[in-house]
């Protein structure tokens, strides 16, 4: 009985040590995003902040050191977006949003198992820009005025994150993570009336957004095996 128990313990220790070779036994990791859901910063007097789903719009490079990895992340997206600006005046905005960020941070694995939860933090720079048209609609759903609008936010971002990884092969891992992002930005707004007067309004201010990015799905490819 004791011999059997000893054999089981040795086997478990061997398995744990084998799992430890996944990911952390390689110097570098490249992790493209396959799909992500992101909350966009507030634009003008937007009544609800929108979530945008994107495919293959960024990725992460990691430098691995046992259970801790230094990570560098970047992404870029450019797509159409519609939203209601002010319900009392029924203003509808339609245009394109361009959003990109560059971040550096760390992540720490919580186990050496094949299924690995982890947490981390990213900090860096983010730029968000919207360009389009805003229509004022009356009770009869008739457009009574139209403006050209531009809004740009750029500044500091910090995002604590948590996720989970599943090691398929020593060189390949699936991951899913989410984050809560703090975005402090310098905002510029411009409105131009689309009529003969072409009246221009320009505003500058500082804004703070708290954004929930609930899901990032992707693959991790581990490179340069350690000796």
KAZIRA-V104754 format. One record per residue. N is the residue number from 1. RES is the residue in one small letter. SS is DSSP state (@ for helix, = for strand, . for the rest). PSI is psi in whole degrees, -180 to 180 (999 if undefined). D_LAST is the distance of its C-alpha to the last C-alpha in Angstrom with 2 decimals. Layout:
# KAZIRA-V104754
n=(N | N)
res=(RES | RES)
ss=(SS | SS)
psi=(PSI | PSI)
d_last=(D_LAST | D_LAST)
This chain:
# KAZIRA-V104754
n=(1 | 2 | 3 | 4 | 5 | 6 | 7 | 8 | 9 | 10 | 11 | 12 | 13 | 14 | 15 | 16 | 17 | 18 | 19 | 20 | 21 | 22 | 23 | 24 | 25 | 26 | 27 | 28 | 29 | 30 | 31 | 32 | 33 | 34 | 35 | 36 | 37 | 38 | 39 | 40 | 41 | 42 | 43 | 44 | 45 | 46 | 47 | 48 | 49 | 50 | 51 | 52 | 53 | 54 | 55 | 56 | 57 | 58 | 59 | 60 | 61 | 62 | 63 | 64 | 65 | 66 | 67 | 68 | 69 | 70 | 71 | 72 | 73 | 74 | 75 | 76 | 77 | 78 | 79 | 80 | 81 | 82 | 83 | 84 | 85 | 86 | 87 | 88 | 89 | 90 | 91 | 92 | 93 | 94 | 95 | 96 | 97 | 98 | 99 | 100 | 101 | 102 | 103 | 104 | 105 | 106 | 107 | 108 | 109 | 110 | 111 | 112 | 113 | 114 | 115 | 116 | 117 | 118 | 119 | 120 | 121 | 122 | 123 | 124 | 125 | 126 | 127 | 128 | 129 | 130 | 131 | 132 | 133 | 134 | 135 | 136 | 137 | 138 | 139 | 140 | 141 | 142 | 143 | 144 | 145 | 146 | 147 | 148 | 149 | 150 | 151 | 152 | 153 | 154 | 155 | 156 | 157 | 158 | 159 | 160 | 161 | 162 | 163 | 164 | 165 | 166 | 167 | 168 | 169 | 170 | 171 | 172 | 173 | 174 | 175 | 176 | 177 | 178 | 179 | 180 | 181 | 182 | 183 | 184 | 185 | 186 | 187 | 188 | 189 | 190 | 191 | 192 | 193 | 194 | 195 | 196 | 197 | 198 | 199 | 200 | 201 | 202 | 203 | 204 | 205 | 206 | 207 | 208 | 209 | 210 | 211 | 212 | 213 | 214 | 215 | 216 | 217 | 218 | 219 | 220 | 221 | 222 | 223 | 224 | 225 | 226 | 227)
res=(x | x | x | x | x | x | x | x | x | x | x | x | x | x | x | x | x | x | x | x | x | x | x | x | x | x | x | x | x | x | x | x | x | x | x | x | x | x | x | x | x | x | x | x | x | x | x | x | x | x | x | x | x | x | x | x | x | x | x | x | x | x | x | x | x | x | x | x | x | x | x | x | x | x | x | x | x | x | x | x | x | x | x | x | x | x | x | x | x | x | x | x | x | x | x | x | x | x | x | x | x | x | x | x | x | x | x | x | x | x | x | x | x | x | x | x | x | x | x | x | x | x | x | x | x | x | x | x | x | x | x | x | x | x | x | x | x | x | x | x | x | x | x | x | x | x | x | x | x | x | x | x | x | x | x | x | x | x | x | x | x | x | x | x | x | x | x | x | x | x | x | x | x | x | x | x | x | x | x | x | x | x | x | x | x | x | x | x | x | x | x | x | x | x | x | x | x | x | x | x | x | x | x | x | x | x | x | x | x | x | x | x | x | x | x | x | x | x | x | x | x | x | x | x | x | x | x)
ss=(. | @ | @ | @ | @ | @ | @ | @ | @ | @ | @ | @ | @ | @ | @ | @ | @ | @ | @ | . | . | . | . | . | . | = | = | = | = | = | = | = | = | = | = | = | = | = | = | . | . | . | . | . | . | . | . | . | . | . | = | = | = | = | = | . | . | = | = | = | = | = | = | = | = | . | . | = | = | = | = | = | = | = | = | = | = | = | = | = | = | = | = | = | = | = | . | . | . | . | = | = | = | = | = | = | = | = | = | = | = | = | = | = | = | = | = | = | = | . | . | . | . | . | = | = | = | = | = | = | = | = | = | = | = | = | = | = | = | = | = | = | = | = | = | = | = | . | . | . | . | . | = | = | = | = | = | = | = | = | = | = | = | = | = | = | = | = | = | = | = | = | = | = | = | = | = | = | = | . | . | = | = | = | = | = | = | = | = | = | = | = | = | = | = | = | = | = | = | = | = | = | = | . | . | . | . | . | . | = | = | = | = | = | = | = | = | = | = | = | = | = | = | = | = | = | = | = | = | = | = | = | = | = | = | . | .)
psi=(-46 | -37 | -40 | -45 | -41 | -40 | -40 | -44 | -44 | -41 | -43 | -43 | -38 | -41 | -43 | -43 | -35 | -43 | -31 | -19 | -18 | 129 | -66 | -15 | 9 | 146 | -39 | 153 | 132 | 126 | 88 | 145 | 128 | -44 | 141 | 150 | 123 | 145 | 126 | 148 | 155 | 136 | 127 | -128 | 38 | 129 | -30 | 136 | 135 | 149 | 138 | 132 | 135 | 152 | 131 | 61 | 23 | -174 | -178 | 142 | 131 | 145 | 111 | 140 | 91 | -119 | -6 | 135 | 135 | 132 | 143 | 123 | 143 | 153 | 163 | 135 | 152 | 107 | 167 | 149 | 137 | 145 | 162 | 127 | -47 | 108 | -34 | -32 | 1 | 52 | 126 | 128 | 141 | 125 | -154 | 141 | 133 | 128 | 130 | 158 | 151 | 126 | 154 | 144 | -155 | 162 | 149 | 125 | 145 | -4 | 169 | 8 | 171 | -34 | 111 | 110 | 153 | 163 | 167 | -168 | 134 | 138 | 153 | -149 | 141 | 143 | 130 | 126 | 134 | 134 | 127 | -151 | 148 | 126 | 133 | 123 | 134 | -175 | -24 | 10 | 28 | 135 | 120 | -16 | 152 | 135 | 149 | 131 | 148 | 137 | 129 | 132 | 132 | 141 | -156 | 139 | 143 | 133 | 104 | 144 | 159 | 147 | -174 | 143 | 144 | 118 | 111 | -49 | 164 | -29 | 3 | 130 | 138 | 144 | 155 | 133 | 161 | 162 | 158 | 116 | 133 | 124 | 110 | 120 | 157 | 122 | 137 | 128 | 140 | 132 | 132 | 123 | 135 | 68 | -172 | -32 | -33 | 49 | 132 | 133 | 133 | 131 | 146 | 139 | 171 | 138 | 154 | 128 | 139 | 116 | 136 | 120 | 92 | -22 | 130 | 122 | 140 | -176 | 149 | 127 | 121 | 131 | 157 | 80 | 136 | 147 | 999)
d_last=(38.15 | 35.90 | 33.77 | 33.46 | 32.60 | 29.92 | 28.41 | 28.51 | 26.79 | 23.96 | 23.64 | 23.64 | 20.96 | 18.76 | 19.60 | 18.92 | 15.46 | 14.93 | 16.42 | 14.14 | 11.36 | 13.83 | 13.62 | 11.99 | 8.52 | 9.04 | 9.94 | 13.39 | 16.15 | 19.43 | 22.29 | 25.68 | 28.74 | 30.64 | 33.63 | 34.70 | 37.92 | 38.80 | 41.88 | 43.47 | 45.02 | 48.79 | 50.85 | 54.37 | 56.16 | 54.17 | 55.29 | 52.09 | 48.56 | 47.12 | 43.90 | 42.40 | 40.12 | 37.88 | 35.62 | 32.48 | 33.43 | 30.24 | 26.65 | 23.82 | 20.60 | 18.16 | 15.50 | 13.60 | 13.09 | 13.23 | 16.84 | 18.09 | 17.83 | 19.79 | 21.76 | 24.06 | 26.75 | 29.63 | 32.37 | 35.75 | 38.71 | 42.26 | 44.73 | 48.28 | 49.36 | 52.73 | 53.92 | 57.10 | 57.62 | 60.71 | 62.41 | 65.73 | 66.10 | 64.22 | 62.04 | 59.54 | 56.66 | 55.03 | 52.45 | 48.80 | 46.06 | 43.10 | 40.30 | 36.96 | 34.53 | 31.45 | 29.62 | 26.72 | 25.68 | 23.24 | 22.69 | 21.77 | 21.05 | 23.50 | 21.75 | 18.72 | 21.06 | 21.11 | 23.96 | 22.91 | 25.62 | 24.79 | 26.83 | 26.65 | 28.74 | 29.25 | 31.62 | 32.86 | 35.70 | 37.73 | 40.67 | 43.10 | 46.15 | 48.96 | 51.67 | 54.56 | 58.07 | 59.73 | 62.91 | 65.53 | 67.13 | 70.46 | 71.56 | 72.60 | 69.07 | 70.36 | 68.35 | 70.44 | 68.05 | 64.80 | 62.49 | 59.51 | 56.75 | 53.49 | 51.23 | 48.03 | 45.76 | 42.86 | 41.15 | 38.61 | 36.81 | 34.87 | 33.68 | 32.32 | 30.62 | 29.67 | 28.09 | 26.47 | 23.55 | 23.40 | 20.24 | 21.50 | 18.32 | 14.59 | 15.01 | 18.61 | 20.47 | 24.17 | 25.39 | 28.80 | 29.72 | 32.87 | 33.91 | 37.02 | 37.44 | 39.56 | 40.85 | 43.06 | 44.56 | 47.28 | 49.49 | 51.94 | 54.53 | 57.04 | 59.89 | 62.35 | 65.39 | 65.91 | 69.62 | 71.98 | 71.32 | 67.50 | 67.17 | 63.78 | 62.27 | 59.23 | 57.45 | 54.55 | 53.06 | 49.96 | 48.69 | 46.37 | 44.93 | 43.10 | 41.41 | 39.96 | 37.22 | 37.11 | 34.59 | 31.63 | 30.11 | 27.12 | 23.91 | 20.33 | 17.93 | 14.22 | 12.41 | 9.26 | 6.52 | 3.79 | 0.00)
